[in-house]
Structure formats: C-alpha cells, structure tokens
Amino acid sequence: MKSLRRLDIDPLAVYGTLCVKCPVADTSLAAPECLARLVEEIAIVQPKIVVVMGDEALATLNELALPLARTVEDRPGAVQALTPSIDALVVPDIDQALDEEDAKRAFWTAFRALGEWWADFPPY
C-alpha cells in the first residue's frame, strides 16, 4: 500500500491475487482446475495491467490459456502487452526483496514503472 501511494496510485484501483488457487507447497503440483480459476478471475476482473512478481509467477502466467495472450518476457520494469486489453509488468519476487538491499533496490526499480504507466491514464 505504501509503495502504491508513493507512486500516486489509488490503492482502490489495484486488485491483488495469487496465481495458484490451490493450497500446495509446490505450485508446479497444482491441479489444472486451480490454474483455470485464475483465468476465470482475470476474465471477471478485467485488469488493465498484471504485475507479475517473480519467476514462478511469470512461468504460471505464460502457461495460462488467456485469449489472445502473448508470451511475457522476463524484462523487469518493462510494461509489455499481455493481451490487446491487458498489459503486464514483471518485477522481482517481493518476498526475496524484503531482507536484502540489492534485491529491494531491484524490486523498487522495476515496480516504479507501474507509476509511470499509471500516470499516462487520464484522471478519473
């Protein structure tokens, strides 16, 4: 929340979720219907951008069968087109960025692109 406010993004405009909707220790073991729930969730919410936090989330996103989806590349801080109506921003895994200064800096550098992306929208 503090990071969003720091970027002048209304936190109420942001929707957070998990990629895998099954309680498994290793997300690669998740049942296909668990991943299908994420596809349904994206269809319902219709986000303007998906912030992908870490390599595992990126791999999961690229495995989804989203209509008209393009492969999102591992380019932290670069806003990319996921679908014609949804962008994607890859950032490092936030859990790994909490304790180490270089990791925290890498996360924040990539995440800052969200503020630049948001600033391009007209005020609502």
N, C-alpha and C positions, 0 to 999 in steps of 0.2 A: 504494500500500500504506500509506504514511504517513497519507494522508487517511482511509482506512478505519479504521485503528487509532485515529486521533484522534476518530473518531465512534463508537468502541467497536463496530465491526462486524468480525466474524470474517472475515478475508480469504479463508478457505477456503469461505465461504458465497457468494462472489462469482464469477461466471463472466464473463470478458471476451471479446469477439469484435469482428469488423469487419462492417459492413453488407454490403459488396460483396466477394464471394469471387473476383473476377477481377482479375488484375494489369493494370489500365488506369489511365492517368494521370487521366482524367476519368471519374468514377464514373457520370456520366449516359450514358456509352457502354457500360456493362456489359451483357453479354448477359442475356436474361431467365432463363436457367438458372442464372446466378450469383446472382440475387436469390432464385430458388427454393431455393437451398441454405440461405439464411438462414431461410426459412420452415420448412424441414425441421429445421434446428438448433434453432429455438425450440420446435418440437413435441417434439423429443427431450429437450432440457434442462428444459423447463417452468419457466422462471424466474418468481419471484414479482414481480419488477419489472425493467423495462428502463430503464437510464439512457441517455438519448438525448443525445449530445454534439454539439451544433451544428445549424445549419440544414439542411445536406446530409443528415445522419443522420435528422433529423426528416422531411424530404421522402421519403427512402427508406422509412422505417418506415411512413409513411402510404400509400405506394404498394403495400405488400405485401398479399397476399390472405390475411391471417390470419383464421381462422374467428372470427366474432362480434366482429371488431375495430371499435373506434370510432376516429374521427379524433382524434389527439392534437394539441392546440393548442400554439402557441408561447408557453407561460407558464412561464418558468424558475422552478424552485423549487416548483412546484405538482404534487403527486402526482395523476395522473389515471388513470382506468380505461382500459386499452388493450383488454382482453378481460374477461370475467367473472372470470377467474382470474389475470390479469397486469396489474399497474399499470405506469405509465410516469412517469418524471421527466425533464423537459427541463432541460438545463444548457447554458451556452455551450460552444463548442468549446474543449477543453482546450489544443490547440496554440496558439491565439491568446491564451490566458490565461497563458502561461509568462513572457512578457517585459514585459508592461505591467501596472502596478499596479492600475489601474481594472478591467482585464479579469480579472485574478487575483481581485480582490475580488468581481466579479460571478459568476465561476465558483464561488467558495467559498460565497457566499451561497446560490446555488441548490443546490449539492451538499449543503450542510448539511441540507437537507430529507430526504436519504436516511437520516441518523442518526436523525431524529425518526420516520421511517417504520419503521425497523428496531427502535427502542425499543418500539414497540407490540406486537411479537411476543413471545410467552412464551419464556422461556429454554429452550434445547434441551439 
